[in-house]
Amino acid sequence: MLALFLIIVSALVLTAWLLSIDMFINAGKAKGYSMANSGKLWFIGIIATPLVVGLYVAALPDNRKIVFEQGSSQSSRSTSDDDALPEV
């Protein structure tokens, strides 16, 4: 009975492990990266931990075109004296 319980728990943990790796890779895709060679991330996630993949994806800068368009329109406007930092 205990062996069956351990097998079920192990299967659930492995499933959660793999689903979390998949979610982190999808988050990288949502940031605008192709993740064409996501096999490396799968390898790291399986051997190390999905948290390593999550930290890697969280550290990636946002690469979506929408963000760059918004940033360029905001940087093109002129800054006023209210936007400037006070002198120290």
C-alpha positions, 0 to 999 in steps of 0.5 A: 500500500505504501509503495502505491502511495509513493508511486502516485506521489512521485507521478504527481510531483513529476507531472507538476515539475514538467508542467512548471517547466512548460509554463516558464518556457511559455512565459519566455515566448510571451516575452517575445522570444522564439524559444526555438532551442528550448531543449536546453531549458528543458534539460536544465529544468529536468536536471536542476529544477524548474526554478532555475528556468523561471529565474532565467526567463524572469531575467530576460528583458521584454522583447515584444514589439509593442513595448519598443513602440511605446517606449520610442513614443514616450522618449520622443516627447520633450521633457519639461522642468517638472520631469527633471531631477532636482540638483543635489 
